[in-house]
Amino acid sequence: MDRHEIEGHEVINGEVKATGNGAHVLVPKDWRGADVKIVRTSEPTE
């Protein structure tokens, strides 16, 4: 696993869920319009 250092304001833990031909992660509504970075921390289980 690589190590990455990211400066930010808040961290949430979530699960990626299938949607259509892709997947999504839900974040709080008040994050709308913010820049975010998604980091995969485990191997997919599929």
Phi and psi in degrees as a GROMACS rama.xvg file:
@    title "Ramachandran Plot"
@    xaxis  label "Phi"
@    yaxis  label "Psi"
@TYPE xy
-82.243  159.207  ASP-2
-112.504  130.738  ARG-3
-127.393  141.838  HIS-4
-114.095  123.391  GLU-5
-127.481  130.59  ILE-6
-91.2254  136.375  GLU-7
-162.518  -168.516  GLY-8
-108.795  -29.4629  HIS-9
-159.11  148.377  GLU-10
-127.263  136.786  VAL-11
-127.297  152.507  ILE-12
-102.841  136.168  ASN-13
-150.487  177.833  GLY-14
-121.005  135.214  GLU-15
-75.6106  129.818  VAL-16
-121.147  143.335  LYS-17
-64.1422  141.867  ALA-18
-153.185  118.839  THR-19
57.2136  -127.482  GLY-20
-92.9546  7.78812  ASN-21
-136.299  -145.599  GLY-22
-152.593  163.84  ALA-23
-144.104  163.114  HIS-24
-126.904  127.632  VAL-25
-81.1598  137.783  LEU-26
-127.814  164.108  VAL-27
-59.9342  147.813  PRO-28
-56.7717  -35.09  LYS-29
-71.3903  -2.35409  ASP-30
-85.8928  -6.25986  TRP-31
-53.8695  132.625  ARG-32
86.2875  -7.59518  GLY-33
-86.2769  154.806  ALA-34
-82.7673  134.399  ASP-35
-132.866  161.112  VAL-36
-127.237  135.531  LYS-37
-108.23  129.56  ILE-38
-120.873  122.426  VAL-39
-79.1196  126.242  ARG-40
-111.418  1.31502  THR-41
-150.841  166.869  SER-42
-76.12  145.44  GLU-43
-61.2808  149.076  PRO-44
-94.0911  -2.51635  THR-45
